[in-house]
Amino acid sequence: MIQKFLTIIFIISSLWSCTKPLDQFNLSSPQGNVSLKIELIDNKLNYQVSQEGTSMIGVSELEILCNAKVTIVDALEIEQDTIWRPVWGQQSIVHDNYKELQLDIDIEGVKGKLLARVYNEGVAFRFILNEGEKPSETIFKCEYALPEQGNFYFTKGETAPIGPISFKEVGEFLEQDKNKKKISLPLLVELNDQPFIALLESDLFASKGIESMQLINSDMDGKMVSLNKVKLSKEKWTSPWRVILFGDKAGDLVMNTVPINLATPCKIEDTDWIKPGKTLWDWRVHGYTAPDGFTYGIDNESYYRFIDFAAETGIEYFLIDDAWYKHVTKGHFELSDKLDLDKVIAYAADKEVDLILYYDRRHGEYGDEELFPYYQSLGMKGIKYGFMGNKPDFTREAIQKSATSKLLIDFHDGPVPFTGMRRTYPNAITREYCHAQQDSRRAFTPETFINMALINAITGPLDMNNGNFDLIGINAGLRQKGPRKPNSYLSTVASEAARTLIIFSGLVCIPDAPEAYAAKADLFEFIQKMPVGKWDESRILHSKLGEYISTARRHDKEWFIGSVYNQKGGTLGIELDFLEEGQEYEVTYYEDTEDTHCKSNPEAYQVKNGSVRKGDIVNAVMAPGGGHCMWIRPKN
């Protein structure tokens, strides 16, 4: 089989080298549904993409050295069909099947390659410049001649995504947004009766000296363009992959494995210490008064309560946020006098609960050379790292150094998206590439959640802090860090439980007080039983931007399903066609009641038990802004 594969490569290479002009190439995906055309036009590389015979991307230019003429020297086509196992993820096995065109190019004396891959679910491009003399700086340019009749959506930092807006309105938005004038990834295009399109990048890890990809609107010819500054040296340089994804539904893009397949394989030899899981978190609980009269704050007793609850319920981690230290100088933390951190560490160790500590880079210069070994010396299992900025090189080094100290790293506060990094360095467990729940004390709507679950999540795991149960108290202003505007937090407790499953992450941060969870222990069971990051299979069953999403995930023979709806409420028919034939299952439903409403009655819920079989359809009825959860497991 291997020799046959190598023979095919040789024949294709010979045909191109000997009988075809090296200025135009056509490449189809393994199933033939996606087609890519690459051609030289006036010594410039251009490409076009079609899906099922319909043009998705019109003639668009690719350029790595500004205004330089390109000559194609040689061409080779290969096909790969393999599987690999991630350390953790949405699937336990990932299928990697593509055709790749490798073009040897000469760019006015600079030698290199253009790699173009075609998957059944998308395409990707990457430049490689060989060792030798190159300009010290250049611009990596990629055009996208998108259909203009669709609805456009894109992320906007730690606020709600933008969209739906028209192509024309995208340009108007950029004109109004004077501070940015760029679109963050991904850009999502919703077309009528055609596949969805998403633009993003992958494997930024492999590329040094470049900004993370952002898009601008080109008014001249109706194209979206990415222009990224690159610093070059004499060393070999590899660009990130520029990625175009296709999906029949919005949810298909979230489950698309092309971005992670494009990422550099795992660089950590021993990954046994990398353990995804759930974590309690203190930050949103400050000021909460428990039924016994105890008020939570930054003190040992508060942290002991978190640790006790984690130990009792099997929650793997407790995350201590800001204010455990007062001041930072290079090489030294001045610890807060509000608590005795050493005693907290010892208490957690005795209870077998692992700790994660926050670090805010704005508070002082500690230096990563000392920071990560210091955290490791404290016995920490991870770091929540805030305020790095859009600095890929700095962020890459932080991930590598945290791995050296065997620390998980959760990037907070406007991080680099780094799509695919969870494959390369799986200690990069999650990041806040979204509007986290109540971030900056702003609350977000059910519609915002649904859009982030279908847009931001395309780039990988998110730290969104879903899972509040004391919604009435939070909305009443009974927390120091609750929403600034009372009654602006629109959700239901069943929706909150569902959201913890829907948003994929290696670290699910649940932000409420132990007593709030204990008071609804039957509902908390869904979160408690959920095996974070250890999924064998994941599917999005229903998805519509701004309206609803339903996600199913399997671990071994158990299925967990979470669904949420917008403020109109509604019903989704959950077809259980993925269950095993002939097996009877018991199911627990965690759901809204007839009286539940995200504004007026958010904490009304019910828990019921039943049985199901393959082929059954469960009607998940959801209140306005509500949710529905199922835990399905085989009957003995």
HELIX and SHEET records of a PDB file:
HELIX    1   1 ILE A    2  THR A   19  1                                  18    
HELIX    2   2 PHE A  167  GLN A  176  1                                  10    
HELIX    3   3 LEU A  204  ALA A  206  5                                   3    
HELIX    4   4 ALA A  250  MET A  255  1                                   6    
HELIX    5   5 VAL A  258  LEU A  262  1                                   5    
HELIX    6   6 TRP A  283  VAL A  285  5                                   3    
HELIX    7   7 ASN A  300  THR A  313  1                                  14    
HELIX    8   8 LEU A  341  LYS A  351  1                                  11    
HELIX    9   9 ARG A  361  HIS A  363  5                                   3    
HELIX   10  10 ASP A  368  SER A  377  1                                  10    
HELIX   11  11 PRO A  392  THR A  404  1                                  13    
HELIX   12  12 MET A  421  THR A  424  1                                   4    
HELIX   13  13 ASP A  439  ARG A  441  5                                   3    
HELIX   14  14 PRO A  446  LEU A  454  1                                   9    
HELIX   15  15 ASN A  456  THR A  459  5                                   4    
HELIX   16  16 LEU A  471  ASN A  475  1                                   5    
HELIX   17  17 VAL A  493  ILE A  502  1                                  10    
HELIX   18  18 PRO A  514  ALA A  518  1                                   5    
HELIX   19  19 ALA A  521  LYS A  529  1                                   9    
SHEET    1   A 7 GLN A  24  SER A  28  0                                        
SHEET    2   A 7 VAL A  34  ILE A  41 -1                                        
SHEET    3   A 7 LYS A  44  GLN A  51 -1                                        
SHEET    4   A 7 THR A  54  GLU A  63 -1                                        
SHEET    5   A 7 GLU A 137  TYR A 144 -1                                        
SHEET    6   A 7 LYS A 223  LYS A 231 -1                                        
SHEET    7   A 7 LEU A 215  SER A 218 -1                                        
SHEET    1   B 5 VAL A  70  TRP A  84  0                                        
SHEET    2   B 5 VAL A  94  ILE A 107 -1                                        
SHEET    3   B 5 VAL A 110  TYR A 119 -1                                        
SHEET    4   B 5 GLY A 122  LEU A 129 -1                                        
SHEET    5   B 5 TRP A 237  THR A 238 -1                                        
SHEET    1   C 9 VAL A  70  TRP A  84  0                                        
SHEET    2   C 9 VAL A  94  ILE A 107 -1                                        
SHEET    3   C 9 VAL A 110  TYR A 119 -1                                        
SHEET    4   C 9 GLY A 122  LEU A 129 -1                                        
SHEET    5   C 9 TRP A 241  GLY A 247 -1                                        
SHEET    6   C 9 PHE A 196  SER A 202 -1                                        
SHEET    7   C 9 SER A 184  GLU A 190 -1                                        
SHEET    8   C 9 ASN A 151  LYS A 156 -1                                        
SHEET    9   C 9 THR A 159  ILE A 165 -1                                        
SHEET    1   D 7 ALA A 428  ARG A 431  0                                        
SHEET    2   D 7 LEU A 408  HIS A 412  1                                        
SHEET    3   D 7 GLY A 382  GLY A 386  1                                        
SHEET    4   D 7 ASP A 354  ASP A 360  1                                        
SHEET    5   D 7 TYR A 317  ILE A 320  1                                        
SHEET    6   D 7 GLY A 277  TRP A 281  1                                        
SHEET    7   D 7 LEU A 507  ILE A 510  1                                        
SHEET    1   E 2 TYR A 325  THR A 329  0                                        
SHEET    2   E 2 HIS A 332  LEU A 335 -1                                        
SHEET    1   F 6 GLU A 537  LYS A 544  0                                        
SHEET    2   F 6 TYR A 548  HIS A 555 -1                                        
SHEET    3   F 6 GLU A 558  TYR A 565 -1                                        
SHEET    4   F 6 GLY A 627  PRO A 634 -1                                        
SHEET    5   F 6 TYR A 585  GLU A 591 -1                                        
SHEET    6   F 6 GLN A 606  VAL A 612 -1                                        
SHEET    1   G 2 GLY A 570  GLU A 575  0                                        
SHEET    2   G 2 ILE A 617  MET A 622 -1                                        
END                                                                             
